[in-house]
Amino acid sequence: MIPVLEIGGTHVTAALVSPRTAAVTARVRRPLDARGSAGDVLGAVLRCARSLPSVPGARWGVAVPGPFDYAKGVALFAGVGKFESLYGTDVRAALLDGLPGSPPDVVFRNDAHAFLAGEWSAGAARGHARAVGITLGTGVGSAFLADGGLRTSGAGVPPEGRLDLARIGGRPLEEVVSRRAILSRYGAAAGAGGGVPGDRAPGGGAAGAGLDVREIAERARAGEERACRVLATAFGALGAELGPRLAAFGATVLVVGGSMAESWDLLAPPLTAALAAEDRPPGAARRPVRALLGEDAALVGAAAAAAA
């Protein structure tokens, strides 16, 4: 069994994973404050890791969002609204010093890459030669996979394979599709009395204060027009950006995961409509597929990297 960590914007998960069967056991999930101090963040991660049964001498796999130097294990978070206290921190050294079982090494993998690798080996992307995966949560993660290998360049692939570096209408993609973008747009629409969905006013406005995307989704299900419009605008814009990229890359499946995938009934229709609006070659992905493994996908992908 391979010990693994999956570090997200609001949580950290530790587990033991069999790279052969993709079985996940001894899972422990704890809340994580991505805006906390470096000591608080690393302390929370290590406390979660120490709750696992010890596996002496095993390499650990860690799925973590970028920007991050995965080869060196150094955090490079800046301007992304999370983990910025870790900038320049040698996370590998910190983990090796505190992880149980005296591990010989820690192998880091981009969380979206780990997610798609897991789904390709045992989930929704299994059997597809070319697949694209996106994770929607505090930010937007992405991975482009061809014949089991991750691609960071080529037709349809954004710079460094990172969809968050793409732009929509001249704006960074994460100003249109992300947790903070949706909250901002919902508040802007409220402040304008239900005005323009694309307003860029910061914050949440009085009517949107204290809400998270989950609550906005609940309001949309209850029929609130503003909530429906904000979510449809965000996911429709994402589909319009993804459509040409999927075609150029030759992807036959688009797998969607992350915390926002829990609102699949609200996410899938505008995303599907935008994808369907684009011309596609035969066999190309025309609709999104929800991840089958859920949070386990990144855990399985991290274990595969540690076992390699």
Contacts in CASP RR format, 6 or more apart in sequence:
PFRMAT RR
TARGET T0000
AUTHOR 0000-0000-0000
METHOD contacts of the structure
MODEL  1
MIPVLEIGGTHVTAALVSPRTAAVTARVRRPLDARGSAGDVLGAVLRCAR
SLPSVPGARWGVAVPGPFDYAKGVALFAGVGKFESLYGTDVRAALLDGLP
GSPPDVVFRNDAHAFLAGEWSAGAARGHARAVGITLGTGVGSAFLADGGL
RTSGAGVPPEGRLDLARIGGRPLEEVVSRRAILSRYGAAAGAGGGVPGDR
APGGGAAGAGLDVREIAERARAGEERACRVLATAFGALGAELGPRLAAFG
ATVLVVGGSMAESWDLLAPPLTAALAAEDRPPGAARRPVRALLGEDAALV
GAAAAAAA
1 16 0 8 1.000
1 17 0 8 1.000
1 18 0 8 1.000
1 25 0 8 1.000
1 55 0 8 1.000
1 58 0 8 1.000
2 16 0 8 1.000
2 17 0 8 1.000
2 18 0 8 1.000
2 19 0 8 1.000
2 55 0 8 1.000
2 58 0 8 1.000
2 59 0 8 1.000
2 60 0 8 1.000
2 61 0 8 1.000
2 303 0 8 1.000
2 306 0 8 1.000
2 307 0 8 1.000
3 14 0 8 1.000
3 15 0 8 1.000
3 16 0 8 1.000
3 49 0 8 1.000
3 52 0 8 1.000
3 55 0 8 1.000
3 58 0 8 1.000
3 60 0 8 1.000
3 61 0 8 1.000
3 99 0 8 1.000
3 103 0 8 1.000
4 14 0 8 1.000
4 15 0 8 1.000
4 16 0 8 1.000
4 17 0 8 1.000
4 60 0 8 1.000
4 61 0 8 1.000
4 62 0 8 1.000
4 63 0 8 1.000
4 299 0 8 1.000
4 302 0 8 1.000
4 303 0 8 1.000
4 306 0 8 1.000
5 12 0 8 1.000
5 13 0 8 1.000
5 14 0 8 1.000
5 45 0 8 1.000
5 48 0 8 1.000
5 49 0 8 1.000
5 60 0 8 1.000
5 61 0 8 1.000
5 62 0 8 1.000
5 63 0 8 1.000
5 64 0 8 1.000
5 302 0 8 1.000
6 12 0 8 1.000
6 13 0 8 1.000
6 15 0 8 1.000
6 62 0 8 1.000
6 63 0 8 1.000
6 64 0 8 1.000
6 111 0 8 1.000
6 114 0 8 1.000
6 295 0 8 1.000
6 298 0 8 1.000
6 299 0 8 1.000
6 302 0 8 1.000
7 32 0 8 1.000
7 45 0 8 1.000
7 62 0 8 1.000
7 63 0 8 1.000
7 64 0 8 1.000
7 65 0 8 1.000
7 111 0 8 1.000
8 32 0 8 1.000
8 34 0 8 1.000
8 64 0 8 1.000
8 65 0 8 1.000
8 111 0 8 1.000
8 138 0 8 1.000
9 32 0 8 1.000
9 34 0 8 1.000
9 65 0 8 1.000
9 82 0 8 1.000
9 83 0 8 1.000
9 137 0 8 1.000
9 138 0 8 1.000
10 31 0 8 1.000
10 32 0 8 1.000
10 34 0 8 1.000
10 138 0 8 1.000
10 259 0 8 1.000
11 29 0 8 1.000
11 30 0 8 1.000
11 31 0 8 1.000
11 32 0 8 1.000
12 29 0 8 1.000
12 30 0 8 1.000
12 32 0 8 1.000
12 44 0 8 1.000
12 45 0 8 1.000
12 48 0 8 1.000
13 27 0 8 1.000
13 28 0 8 1.000
13 29 0 8 1.000
13 30 0 8 1.000
13 48 0 8 1.000
13 295 0 8 1.000
13 299 0 8 1.000
14 26 0 8 1.000
14 27 0 8 1.000
14 28 0 8 1.000
14 48 0 8 1.000
14 49 0 8 1.000
14 51 0 8 1.000
14 52 0 8 1.000
15 24 0 8 1.000
15 25 0 8 1.000
15 26 0 8 1.000
15 27 0 8 1.000
15 28 0 8 1.000
15 52 0 8 1.000
15 299 0 8 1.000
16 24 0 8 1.000
16 25 0 8 1.000
16 26 0 8 1.000
16 52 0 8 1.000
16 53 0 8 1.000
16 55 0 8 1.000
17 23 0 8 1.000
17 24 0 8 1.000
17 25 0 8 1.000
17 299 0 8 1.000
17 300 0 8 1.000
17 302 0 8 1.000
17 303 0 8 1.000
18 25 0 8 1.000
18 303 0 8 1.000
19 300 0 8 1.000
19 303 0 8 1.000
19 304 0 8 1.000
19 306 0 8 1.000
19 307 0 8 1.000
22 118 0 8 1.000
22 121 0 8 1.000
22 122 0 8 1.000
22 293 0 8 1.000
22 296 0 8 1.000
22 300 0 8 1.000
24 296 0 8 1.000
24 299 0 8 1.000
24 300 0 8 1.000
26 52 0 8 1.000
26 53 0 8 1.000
27 299 0 8 1.000
28 48 0 8 1.000
28 51 0 8 1.000
28 52 0 8 1.000
29 48 0 8 1.000
29 295 0 8 1.000
30 44 0 8 1.000
30 47 0 8 1.000
30 48 0 8 1.000
31 44 0 8 1.000
32 41 0 8 1.000
32 44 0 8 1.000
32 45 0 8 1.000
33 40 0 8 1.000
33 41 0 8 1.000
33 44 0 8 1.000
34 41 0 8 1.000
34 81 0 8 1.000
34 82 0 8 1.000
34 83 0 8 1.000
34 138 0 8 1.000
35 81 0 8 1.000
35 82 0 8 1.000
35 84 0 8 1.000
35 85 0 8 1.000
36 85 0 8 1.000
37 85 0 8 1.000
38 85 0 8 1.000
38 86 0 8 1.000
38 89 0 8 1.000
39 85 0 8 1.000
41 83 0 8 1.000
41 85 0 8 1.000
41 86 0 8 1.000
42 86 0 8 1.000
42 89 0 8 1.000
42 91 0 8 1.000
42 94 0 8 1.000
42 95 0 8 1.000
45 95 0 8 1.000
46 94 0 8 1.000
46 95 0 8 1.000
46 98 0 8 1.000
46 99 0 8 1.000
49 60 0 8 1.000
49 95 0 8 1.000
49 98 0 8 1.000
49 99 0 8 1.000
49 100 0 8 1.000
50 99 0 8 1.000
50 100 0 8 1.000
52 100 0 8 1.000
54 100 0 8 1.000
54 101 0 8 1.000
55 101 0 8 1.000
56 101 0 8 1.000
56 102 0 8 1.000
57 101 0 8 1.000
57 102 0 8 1.000
57 103 0 8 1.000
57 104 0 8 1.000
58 101 0 8 1.000
58 103 0 8 1.000
58 306 0 8 1.000
59 103 0 8 1.000
59 104 0 8 1.000
59 105 0 8 1.000
59 106 0 8 1.000
59 107 0 8 1.000
59 306 0 8 1.000
59 307 0 8 1.000
60 95 0 8 1.000
60 99 0 8 1.000
60 103 0 8 1.000
60 105 0 8 1.000
60 106 0 8 1.000
60 107 0 8 1.000
60 306 0 8 1.000
61 106 0 8 1.000
61 107 0 8 1.000
61 108 0 8 1.000
61 109 0 8 1.000
61 302 0 8 1.000
61 303 0 8 1.000
61 305 0 8 1.000
61 306 0 8 1.000
62 95 0 8 1.000
62 106 0 8 1.000
62 107 0 8 1.000
62 108 0 8 1.000
62 109 0 8 1.000
62 302 0 8 1.000
63 108 0 8 1.000
63 109 0 8 1.000
63 110 0 8 1.000
63 111 0 8 1.000
63 114 0 8 1.000
63 115 0 8 1.000
63 298 0 8 1.000
63 299 0 8 1.000
63 301 0 8 1.000
63 302 0 8 1.000
64 91 0 8 1.000
64 108 0 8 1.000
64 109 0 8 1.000
64 110 0 8 1.000
64 111 0 8 1.000
65 82 0 8 1.000
65 83 0 8 1.000
65 110 0 8 1.000
65 111 0 8 1.000
65 112 0 8 1.000
65 139 0 8 1.000
65 141 0 8 1.000
66 76 0 8 1.000
66 77 0 8 1.000
66 80 0 8 1.000
66 110 0 8 1.000
66 111 0 8 1.000
67 76 0 8 1.000
67 77 0 8 1.000
67 78 0 8 1.000
67 80 0 8 1.000
68 74 0 8 1.000
68 75 0 8 1.000
68 76 0 8 1.000
68 77 0 8 1.000
68 91 0 8 1.000
68 108 0 8 1.000
68 110 0 8 1.000
69 75 0 8 1.000
69 76 0 8 1.000
70 108 0 8 1.000
70 109 0 8 1.000
70 110 0 8 1.000
71 108 0 8 1.000
72 90 0 8 1.000
72 92 0 8 1.000
73 90 0 8 1.000
73 91 0 8 1.000
73 92 0 8 1.000
73 106 0 8 1.000
73 108 0 8 1.000
74 88 0 8 1.000
74 89 0 8 1.000
74 90 0 8 1.000
74 91 0 8 1.000
74 92 0 8 1.000
75 83 0 8 1.000
75 86 0 8 1.000
75 87 0 8 1.000
75 88 0 8 1.000
75 89 0 8 1.000
75 91 0 8 1.000
76 87 0 8 1.000
76 88 0 8 1.000
77 83 0 8 1.000
77 84 0 8 1.000
77 86 0 8 1.000
77 87 0 8 1.000
78 84 0 8 1.000
78 87 0 8 1.000
80 139 0 8 1.000
81 138 0 8 1.000
81 180 0 8 1.000
82 138 0 8 1.000
91 108 0 8 1.000
92 106 0 8 1.000
92 108 0 8 1.000
95 106 0 8 1.000
96 103 0 8 1.000
96 105 0 8 1.000
96 106 0 8 1.000
99 106 0 8 1.000
107 302 0 8 1.000
107 305 0 8 1.000
107 306 0 8 1.000
107 308 0 8 1.000
108 305 0 8 1.000
109 117 0 8 1.000
109 301 0 8 1.000
109 302 0 8 1.000
109 305 0 8 1.000
110 143 0 8 1.000
111 135 0 8 1.000
111 141 0 8 1.000
111 298 0 8 1.000
112 133 0 8 1.000
112 134 0 8 1.000
112 135 0 8 1.000
112 141 0 8 1.000
112 142 0 8 1.000
112 143 0 8 1.000
113 143 0 8 1.000
113 150 0 8 1.000
113 301 0 8 1.000
114 297 0 8 1.000
114 298 0 8 1.000
114 299 0 8 1.000
114 300 0 8 1.000
114 301 0 8 1.000
114 302 0 8 1.000
114 304 0 8 1.000
114 305 0 8 1.000
115 133 0 8 1.000
115 135 0 8 1.000
115 143 0 8 1.000
115 257 0 8 1.000
115 258 0 8 1.000
115 291 0 8 1.000
115 297 0 8 1.000
115 298 0 8 1.000
115 301 0 8 1.000
116 125 0 8 1.000
116 131 0 8 1.000
116 132 0 8 1.000
116 133 0 8 1.000
116 143 0 8 1.000
116 145 0 8 1.000
116 150 0 8 1.000
116 255 0 8 1.000
116 297 0 8 1.000
117 143 0 8 1.000
117 145 0 8 1.000
117 148 0 8 1.000
117 150 0 8 1.000
117 300 0 8 1.000
117 301 0 8 1.000
117 304 0 8 1.000
117 305 0 8 1.000
118 125 0 8 1.000
118 293 0 8 1.000
118 297 0 8 1.000
118 298 0 8 1.000
118 300 0 8 1.000
118 301 0 8 1.000
118 304 0 8 1.000
119 125 0 8 1.000
119 126 0 8 1.000
119 131 0 8 1.000
119 133 0 8 1.000
119 255 0 8 1.000
119 291 0 8 1.000
119 292 0 8 1.000
119 293 0 8 1.000
119 297 0 8 1.000
120 126 0 8 1.000
120 127 0 8 1.000
120 128 0 8 1.000
120 131 0 8 1.000
120 145 0 8 1.000
120 148 0 8 1.000
121 300 0 8 1.000
121 301 0 8 1.000
121 304 0 8 1.000
122 293 0 8 1.000
122 300 0 8 1.000
123 291 0 8 1.000
123 292 0 8 1.000
123 293 0 8 1.000
123 297 0 8 1.000
124 253 0 8 1.000
124 255 0 8 1.000
124 289 0 8 1.000
124 290 0 8 1.000
124 291 0 8 1.000
124 292 0 8 1.000
124 293 0 8 1.000
125 131 0 8 1.000
125 133 0 8 1.000
125 145 0 8 1.000
125 253 0 8 1.000
125 255 0 8 1.000
128 251 0 8 1.000
128 252 0 8 1.000
128 253 0 8 1.000
129 146 0 8 1.000
129 147 0 8 1.000
129 252 0 8 1.000
130 145 0 8 1.000
130 146 0 8 1.000
130 147 0 8 1.000
130 249 0 8 1.000
130 250 0 8 1.000
130 251 0 8 1.000
130 252 0 8 1.000
131 144 0 8 1.000
131 145 0 8 1.000
131 251 0 8 1.000
131 252 0 8 1.000
131 253 0 8 1.000
131 254 0 8 1.000
131 255 0 8 1.000
132 142 0 8 1.000
132 143 0 8 1.000
132 144 0 8 1.000
132 145 0 8 1.000
132 242 0 8 1.000
132 245 0 8 1.000
132 246 0 8 1.000
132 249 0 8 1.000
132 251 0 8 1.000
132 253 0 8 1.000
132 254 0 8 1.000
132 255 0 8 1.000
132 285 0 8 1.000
133 142 0 8 1.000
133 143 0 8 1.000
133 144 0 8 1.000
133 145 0 8 1.000
133 254 0 8 1.000
133 255 0 8 1.000
133 256 0 8 1.000
133 257 0 8 1.000
134 140 0 8 1.000
134 141 0 8 1.000
134 142 0 8 1.000
134 143 0 8 1.000
134 163 0 8 1.000
134 238 0 8 1.000
134 242 0 8 1.000
134 254 0 8 1.000
134 255 0 8 1.000
134 256 0 8 1.000
134 257 0 8 1.000
135 141 0 8 1.000
135 142 0 8 1.000
135 256 0 8 1.000
135 257 0 8 1.000
135 258 0 8 1.000
136 177 0 8 1.000
136 178 0 8 1.000
136 256 0 8 1.000
136 257 0 8 1.000
136 258 0 8 1.000
136 259 0 8 1.000
136 260 0 8 1.000
136 261 0 8 1.000
136 267 0 8 1.000
137 178 0 8 1.000
137 179 0 8 1.000
137 213 0 8 1.000
137 258 0 8 1.000
137 259 0 8 1.000
137 260 0 8 1.000
138 178 0 8 1.000
138 179 0 8 1.000
138 180 0 8 1.000
139 164 0 8 1.000
139 174 0 8 1.000
139 178 0 8 1.000
139 179 0 8 1.000
139 180 0 8 1.000
140 163 0 8 1.000
140 164 0 8 1.000
140 173 0 8 1.000
140 174 0 8 1.000
140 177 0 8 1.000
140 178 0 8 1.000
140 238 0 8 1.000
141 162 0 8 1.000
141 163 0 8 1.000
141 164 0 8 1.000
142 158 0 8 1.000
142 161 0 8 1.000
142 162 0 8 1.000
142 163 0 8 1.000
142 164 0 8 1.000
143 150 0 8 1.000
143 161 0 8 1.000
144 150 0 8 1.000
144 151 0 8 1.000
144 152 0 8 1.000
144 156 0 8 1.000
144 157 0 8 1.000
144 161 0 8 1.000
144 249 0 8 1.000
144 251 0 8 1.000
145 151 0 8 1.000
146 249 0 8 1.000
151 157 0 8 1.000
151 161 0 8 1.000
151 249 0 8 1.000
152 160 0 8 1.000
152 161 0 8 1.000
153 160 0 8 1.000
153 161 0 8 1.000
154 249 0 8 1.000
155 248 0 8 1.000
155 249 0 8 1.000
155 250 0 8 1.000
156 244 0 8 1.000
156 245 0 8 1.000
156 246 0 8 1.000
156 248 0 8 1.000
156 249 0 8 1.000
157 245 0 8 1.000
157 249 0 8 1.000
158 165 0 8 1.000
158 166 0 8 1.000
158 245 0 8 1.000
159 165 0 8 1.000
159 166 0 8 1.000
163 173 0 8 1.000
163 241 0 8 1.000
163 242 0 8 1.000
164 172 0 8 1.000
164 173 0 8 1.000
164 174 0 8 1.000
165 172 0 8 1.000
165 173 0 8 1.000
166 172 0 8 1.000
166 173 0 8 1.000
166 241 0 8 1.000
167 173 0 8 1.000
168 176 0 8 1.000
168 177 0 8 1.000
168 237 0 8 1.000
168 240 0 8 1.000
168 241 0 8 1.000
173 238 0 8 1.000
173 241 0 8 1.000
174 180 0 8 1.000
174 181 0 8 1.000
175 181 0 8 1.000
175 200 0 8 1.000
176 234 0 8 1.000
176 237 0 8 1.000
176 238 0 8 1.000
177 234 0 8 1.000
177 235 0 8 1.000
177 237 0 8 1.000
177 238 0 8 1.000
179 212 0 8 1.000
179 213 0 8 1.000
179 260 0 8 1.000
181 234 0 8 1.000
182 213 0 8 1.000
182 216 0 8 1.000
182 230 0 8 1.000
182 231 0 8 1.000
182 234 0 8 1.000
183 203 0 8 1.000
183 204 0 8 1.000
183 208 0 8 1.000
183 211 0 8 1.000
183 212 0 8 1.000
183 213 0 8 1.000
183 216 0 8 1.000
184 200 0 8 1.000
184 201 0 8 1.000
184 202 0 8 1.000
184 203 0 8 1.000
184 204 0 8 1.000
185 197 0 8 1.000
185 198 0 8 1.000
185 199 0 8 1.000
185 230 0 8 1.000
185 233 0 8 1.000
185 234 0 8 1.000
186 204 0 8 1.000
186 208 0 8 1.000
186 211 0 8 1.000
186 216 0 8 1.000
186 226 0 8 1.000
186 227 0 8 1.000
186 230 0 8 1.000
187 201 0 8 1.000
187 203 0 8 1.000
187 204 0 8 1.000
187 205 0 8 1.000
187 207 0 8 1.000
187 208 0 8 1.000
188 195 0 8 1.000
188 196 0 8 1.000
188 198 0 8 1.000
188 199 0 8 1.000
188 200 0 8 1.000
188 201 0 8 1.000
188 203 0 8 1.000
188 204 0 8 1.000
188 205 0 8 1.000
189 195 0 8 1.000
189 196 0 8 1.000
189 197 0 8 1.000
189 198 0 8 1.000
189 199 0 8 1.000
189 226 0 8 1.000
189 229 0 8 1.000
189 230 0 8 1.000
190 204 0 8 1.000
190 205 0 8 1.000
190 206 0 8 1.000
190 207 0 8 1.000
190 208 0 8 1.000
190 226 0 8 1.000
191 201 0 8 1.000
191 205 0 8 1.000
191 206 0 8 1.000
191 207 0 8 1.000
192 199 0 8 1.000
192 201 0 8 1.000
194 226 0 8 1.000
197 229 0 8 1.000
197 230 0 8 1.000
197 233 0 8 1.000
198 233 0 8 1.000
204 210 0 8 1.000
204 211 0 8 1.000
213 259 0 8 1.000
213 260 0 8 1.000
213 263 0 8 1.000
214 262 0 8 1.000
214 263 0 8 1.000
216 227 0 8 1.000
216 230 0 8 1.000
216 231 0 8 1.000
217 227 0 8 1.000
217 231 0 8 1.000
217 263 0 8 1.000
217 266 0 8 1.000
219 226 0 8 1.000
219 227 0 8 1.000
220 227 0 8 1.000
220 228 0 8 1.000
220 231 0 8 1.000
220 266 0 8 1.000
221 265 0 8 1.000
221 266 0 8 1.000
228 266 0 8 1.000
231 263 0 8 1.000
231 266 0 8 1.000
231 267 0 8 1.000
231 270 0 8 1.000
232 269 0 8 1.000
232 270 0 8 1.000
233 270 0 8 1.000
235 266 0 8 1.000
235 267 0 8 1.000
235 270 0 8 1.000
235 271 0 8 1.000
235 274 0 8 1.000
236 270 0 8 1.000
236 271 0 8 1.000
236 273 0 8 1.000
236 274 0 8 1.000
237 274 0 8 1.000
238 271 0 8 1.000
238 274 0 8 1.000
239 270 0 8 1.000
239 271 0 8 1.000
239 274 0 8 1.000
239 275 0 8 1.000
240 274 0 8 1.000
240 277 0 8 1.000
240 278 0 8 1.000
242 254 0 8 1.000
242 271 0 8 1.000
242 274 0 8 1.000
242 275 0 8 1.000
243 274 0 8 1.000
243 275 0 8 1.000
243 278 0 8 1.000
243 280 0 8 1.000
244 278 0 8 1.000
246 254 0 8 1.000
246 275 0 8 1.000
246 280 0 8 1.000
246 284 0 8 1.000
246 285 0 8 1.000
247 278 0 8 1.000
247 279 0 8 1.000
247 280 0 8 1.000
247 281 0 8 1.000
247 284 0 8 1.000
250 281 0 8 1.000
250 284 0 8 1.000
251 284 0 8 1.000
251 285 0 8 1.000
252 283 0 8 1.000
252 284 0 8 1.000
252 285 0 8 1.000
253 285 0 8 1.000
253 289 0 8 1.000
254 275 0 8 1.000
254 285 0 8 1.000
254 287 0 8 1.000
254 288 0 8 1.000
254 289 0 8 1.000
255 288 0 8 1.000
255 289 0 8 1.000
255 290 0 8 1.000
255 291 0 8 1.000
256 267 0 8 1.000
256 271 0 8 1.000
256 288 0 8 1.000
256 289 0 8 1.000
256 290 0 8 1.000
256 291 0 8 1.000
257 290 0 8 1.000
257 291 0 8 1.000
257 294 0 8 1.000
257 297 0 8 1.000
258 291 0 8 1.000
258 294 0 8 1.000
260 267 0 8 1.000
261 267 0 8 1.000
261 290 0 8 1.000
261 291 0 8 1.000
261 294 0 8 1.000
264 290 0 8 1.000
267 288 0 8 1.000
268 287 0 8 1.000
268 288 0 8 1.000
268 290 0 8 1.000
271 288 0 8 1.000
272 286 0 8 1.000
272 287 0 8 1.000
272 288 0 8 1.000
275 285 0 8 1.000
275 286 0 8 1.000
275 287 0 8 1.000
275 288 0 8 1.000
276 286 0 8 1.000
276 287 0 8 1.000
280 286 0 8 1.000
291 297 0 8 1.000
293 300 0 8 1.000
END
